[in-house]
Amino acid sequence: MLRIAFFEAKDYDKAAFEPYEKEGETEFRFLETKLTEITAGLAKECDAVCVFVNDSVNAAVIDKLCEYGVKIIALRCAGFNNVDMKYAFGKIHVVRVPGYSPYAVAEHTMAMLLTSIRRIHKAFIRTRDFNFSLNGLTGFDLHGKTVGVVGTGRIGRVFIDICRGFGMNIIAYDAFPAADSGINYVSLDELFEKSDIISLHCPLTDETKHMINADAIGKMKKGVVILNTSRGALIDADALLDGIRARKVGAACLDVYEEEASLFFEDRSGHILNDERLARLISMPNVIVTSHQAFLTAEALSNIAETTMNNIRSYYENDGICDNELCYKDGRIETLSKDRKERCF
């Protein structure tokens, strides 16, 4: 019997994973709470835990999970900045879903951009009150505008393809440029200076944390639109607020936020929001915030469930060799290929 504890499980997670639960073979434990050192005890007698972006998988949690006999941590997402990978090495195996649907995230990014620059959200509210005035709803064409894409992995490339369809001029930055991709790579400074729109599609690392800061915003065009559907800490929220107040940043579309862990995925409508920075951002007329929603399509949820279950099963069926395993080696983290013959440890 394979027992799996799902932390921070929502109704849409249950619907996606329940078809994989088979009587006598698998037992699922869906938990609404986030994984922390305090809640790790809920994984007792489980073989694996399945976690999401705001679960905390630090050293203390890893020790607890190992104590309870958990053999594998399955991330049902691509990012792993919430996992202490160095500490996990040699103790517990970590797998992820490297590509569930790049289209979901890229399309949501474009949806936010169009909503912002064409004032669709404001028009929707007006017409609900039978206010059909067009005053204050003037937008601008995307055709001919320069979009700077930071990060050209699968999601970044799909977003680039969408932008090409709008007739936009595309420049990009990546620490590891894709060879023979036809993408026009420039330096990060040049991207900041030339872009009308900047979209972030890179992972959160020590090097990329707060890459959008006061200095970076100072190099940007007046009226620049900033999009972030990757990780919240890529942007210094205080610097972004200052840029908006100074009229340097024309608009911001944020699906992620640095301090989202205690807020996103929950209904806080009956509570006073204690995060003043987020409250100020939401109050700005040129800021759109969605609560880490970009991944949320039926196709993505189906792919996440299938890949996650395959990742977990591979550990038990292949003598500890896991599909899509994250392996910490010599200060680097690699996603190991499926056709390898050796274990990570």
BELKASUL-V819627 format. One record per helix or strand of 3 or more residues. SS is the DSSP state (@ for helix, = for strand). FROM is the first residue (numbers start at 1). LEN is the number of residues. If there is no record, write none. Layout:
# BELKASUL-V819627
SS|FROM|LEN  SS|FROM|LEN
This chain:
# BELKASUL-V819627
=|2|5  @|11|10  =|26|5  @|39|5  =|48|4  @|59|9  =|72|4  @|85|4  =|93|3  @|102|16  @|120|9  =|146|5  @|154|12  =|169|5  @|188|7  =|197|4  @|214|6  =|224|5  @|232|3  @|237|9  =|249|6  @|260|3  @|276|8  =|287|3  @|298|20  =|325|5  =|332|4
